[in-house]
Amino acid sequence: MKKIQMVDLKGQYQQIKERVDASILEVIDSAAFINGPEVHSFQKELEEYLDVKHVIPCANGTDALQIAMMGLGLKPGDEVITADFTFAATVEVIALLQLTPVLVDVELDSFNIDPEAIRKAITPNTKAIVPVHLFGLAANMDEIMEIANEHNLYVIEDNAQGIGATYKFNTGKTAKTGTIGHVSSTSFFPSKNLGCYGDGGAIFTNDDDLAHTIRGIVNHGMYKRYHHDVVGVNSRLDSIQATVLRAKLPNLDSYNNARRTAATKYNKAFEGIANIITPKVKGNNCGTSENVICETCNCHVFHQYTLRIVNADRDALVKHLNEVGIPCGVYYPIPLHNQKAYRDERYNEDDFVITNQLVKEVISLPMHTELDEEQINFITKTVIDFVSK
Ligand SMILES: *Cc1c(COP(=O)(O)O)cnc(C)c1O
């Protein structure tokens, strides 16, 4: 059996090596390292893939979020609502811009921000909501957009884990995640569903004026050379990363299909096993029957495959898997509202019941495009044997 990895970037590279190697060498040969034609072409190709008017490449997914918030003109003291159960980057940039983060609880089945909790957290100072499409499943965008419209709030989608996913609205209309809110961010960190070979990120929007503002912000606030109209940042995707992304973008749907296939096998193996709760596998309004992974739309792109271990020792399972050579992860082990940097006396533990539960139960199994049947069988058997002991 091939050695099991959490993410197998080497195996994936072998499939596209010729194209990637040749195009990296071309970039080096052209010496157009920054803002070269590769970056522009990638931008256009991603706009077309997502069906969004503007993609603005930048240096990483954290910058992308920060720049999106700067572009919206959010001011110190403005309250921004986001999920308690996510990667810290989301709340970090809110705090960094001296906006006020307002963390709220998530849903037990989808792991995503709970629209009811958003409603409860709204005050006259609330200016924006940041849903995170956690682990590759879209948040409830019907409700979130409705709340935003009612209260005149911006919606900034953190799409770092959701690229390629499709959301189906109550009306039956579909849209790619990251094209639904006012502005969105994504990350091309190597292990993300569309990853480059270093750092990279992008901002998406359908708003022409906002796109113009953001294009200046990523480039030192310049709209005309050496005229600095606003305080900006320096955040660029370089040409070598862009050329890697151009090689991988045409494969994104098949990469996501491979993840879905692996998730289907995991789910089948874990069906009916006591102490294991398999993840919710389909988005809102997906036509497929309950908890059967959808074969026809990309409603879940499985950035992570995350189980809940109930009435069994999750931490002992993590230890055991590591001992037998199965890498795994606990995303995320500590609720953001309990992180030293983000504690706030206004928070009340009763408002984070689900996140407090999830941090004790979740475990993410290896998930990538190169997982084979033998590896999945070994992983599922090992997990089942352990929790059934
Ligand atoms: C990865 C990630 C980010 C940050 O992306 P970087 O490119 O690492 O800065 C932000 N939000 C979420 C939910 C992520 O998973």
The ligand as an SDF file (V2000), in Angstrom:
LIG
                    3D

 15 15  0  0  0  0  0  0  0  0999 V2000
   -6.7770   28.6600    4.3620 C   0  0  0  0  0  0  0  0  0  0  0  0
   -7.8250   29.5410    4.8730 C   0  0  0  0  0  0  0  0  0  0  0  0
   -7.6640   30.9430    4.9310 C   0  0  0  0  0  0  0  0  0  0  0  0
   -6.3630   31.6420    4.7080 C   0  0  0  0  0  0  0  0  0  0  0  0
   -5.7170   31.3970    3.5180 O   0  0  0  0  0  0  0  0  0  0  0  0
   -4.1270   31.6500    3.4190 P   0  0  0  0  0  0  0  0  0  0  0  0
   -3.8810   31.5950    1.9450 O   0  0  0  0  0  0  0  0  0  0  0  0
   -3.4590   30.5530    4.1630 O   0  0  0  0  0  0  0  0  0  0  0  0
   -3.8450   32.9870    3.9710 O   0  0  0  0  0  0  0  0  0  0  0  0
   -8.7440   31.7100    5.3250 C   0  0  0  0  0  0  0  0  0  0  0  0
   -9.9120   31.1500    5.6670 N   0  0  0  0  0  0  0  0  0  0  0  0
  -10.1020   29.8150    5.6510 C   0  0  0  0  0  0  0  0  0  0  0  0
  -11.4330   29.2680    6.0440 C   0  0  0  0  0  0  0  0  0  0  0  0
   -9.0670   28.9640    5.2710 C   0  0  0  0  0  0  0  0  0  0  0  0
   -9.2680   27.6450    5.2700 O   0  0  0  0  0  0  0  0  0  0  0  0
  1  2  1  0
  2  3  1  0
  2 14  2  0
  3  4  1  0
  3 10  2  0
  4  5  1  0
  5  6  1  0
  6  7  2  0
  6  8  1  0
  6  9  1  0
 10 11  1  0
 11 12  2  0
 12 13  1  0
 12 14  1  0
 14 15  1  0
M  END
$$$$
